[in-house]
Amino acid sequence: MDKKVPYMEMGVGIENIFKFIRVDYTWRLSYKNHPGIQDRGIRIQMKMTF
């Protein structure tokens, strides 16, 4: 990675599914021209809040 070019990604998500699941869809904005790099992805997070 080049120290002069920041790593950037953007995402949108849905939170509070069944009161403890969050699903995010993210996509990469920089460093997209490297071989074998995925530029989109899904993150699933489980978290309990009261």
DOBA-920403 format. One record per residue (C-alpha): residue number from 1; residue in one letter; x negated, y negated, z negated. Coordinates in pm, 1 decimal. Layout:
<seq: NUM | type: a | x: X | y: Y | z: Z>;
...
END
This chain:
<seq: 1 | type: m | x: 0.0 | y: 0.0 | z: 0.0>;
<seq: 2 | type: d | x: -116.8 | y: -349.8 | z: 83.3>;
<seq: 3 | type: k | x: -140.7 | y: -571.2 | z: -225.8>;
<seq: 4 | type: k | x: -38.4 | y: -874.5 | z: -16.3>;
<seq: 5 | type: v | x: 293.5 | y: -722.2 | z: 95.3>;
<seq: 6 | type: p | x: 542.6 | y: -654.8 | z: -186.4>;
<seq: 7 | type: y | x: 745.2 | y: -334.4 | z: -202.6>;
<seq: 8 | type: m | x: 1112.1 | y: -423.3 | z: -163.7>;
<seq: 9 | type: e | x: 1427.3 | y: -218.3 | z: -172.3>;
<seq: 10 | type: m | x: 1794.5 | y: -304.9 | z: -195.3>;
<seq: 11 | type: g | x: 2077.6 | y: -108.7 | z: -344.3>;
<seq: 12 | type: v | x: 2444.5 | y: -100.5 | z: -419.9>;
<seq: 13 | type: g | x: 2610.2 | y: 121.1 | z: -677.6>;
<seq: 14 | type: i | x: 2921.8 | y: 233.3 | z: -856.0>;
<seq: 15 | type: e | x: 2906.6 | y: 253.4 | z: -1232.8>;
<seq: 16 | type: n | x: 3126.1 | y: 405.2 | z: -1502.0>;
<seq: 17 | type: i | x: 3244.6 | y: 711.4 | z: -1310.7>;
<seq: 18 | type: f | x: 3392.0 | y: 944.4 | z: -1575.6>;
<seq: 19 | type: k | x: 3250.6 | y: 697.4 | z: -1832.2>;
<seq: 20 | type: f | x: 2885.6 | y: 812.1 | z: -1795.2>;
<seq: 21 | type: i | x: 2776.3 | y: 845.8 | z: -1428.1>;
<seq: 22 | type: r | x: 2630.9 | y: 581.7 | z: -1196.7>;
<seq: 23 | type: v | x: 2569.1 | y: 641.0 | z: -824.2>;
<seq: 24 | type: d | x: 2342.2 | y: 406.4 | z: -625.6>;
<seq: 25 | type: y | x: 2273.1 | y: 391.7 | z: -252.8>;
<seq: 26 | type: t | x: 1934.2 | y: 231.8 | z: -185.1>;
<seq: 27 | type: w | x: 1741.5 | y: 140.3 | z: 126.4>;
<seq: 28 | type: r | x: 1382.2 | y: 35.9 | z: 174.8>;
<seq: 29 | type: l | x: 1313.1 | y: -312.2 | z: 312.1>;
<seq: 30 | type: s | x: 933.7 | y: -291.7 | z: 340.3>;
<seq: 31 | type: y | x: 674.7 | y: -23.0 | z: 420.8>;
<seq: 32 | type: k | x: 913.0 | y: 148.6 | z: 662.9>;
<seq: 33 | type: n | x: 650.3 | y: 227.9 | z: 926.8>;
<seq: 34 | type: h | x: 462.4 | y: 499.5 | z: 731.5>;
<seq: 35 | type: p | x: 495.4 | y: 860.1 | z: 851.9>;
<seq: 36 | type: g | x: 720.2 | y: 1083.7 | z: 643.1>;
<seq: 37 | type: i | x: 883.5 | y: 796.6 | z: 453.5>;
<seq: 38 | type: q | x: 1257.0 | y: 803.8 | z: 391.4>;
<seq: 39 | type: d | x: 1410.6 | y: 459.6 | z: 423.0>;
<seq: 40 | type: r | x: 1743.4 | y: 541.3 | z: 250.5>;
<seq: 41 | type: g | x: 1844.4 | y: 741.7 | z: -51.3>;
<seq: 42 | type: i | x: 2097.2 | y: 814.9 | z: -324.1>;
<seq: 43 | type: r | x: 2024.2 | y: 792.1 | z: -695.8>;
<seq: 44 | type: i | x: 2246.4 | y: 943.8 | z: -961.6>;
<seq: 45 | type: q | x: 2210.0 | y: 835.6 | z: -1321.6>;
<seq: 46 | type: m | x: 2381.5 | y: 974.2 | z: -1628.8>;
<seq: 47 | type: k | x: 2406.0 | y: 738.6 | z: -1925.5>;
<seq: 48 | type: m | x: 2632.4 | y: 715.1 | z: -2227.8>;
<seq: 49 | type: t | x: 2738.5 | y: 370.4 | z: -2345.1>;
<seq: 50 | type: f | x: 2965.7 | y: 286.6 | z: -2633.1>;
END
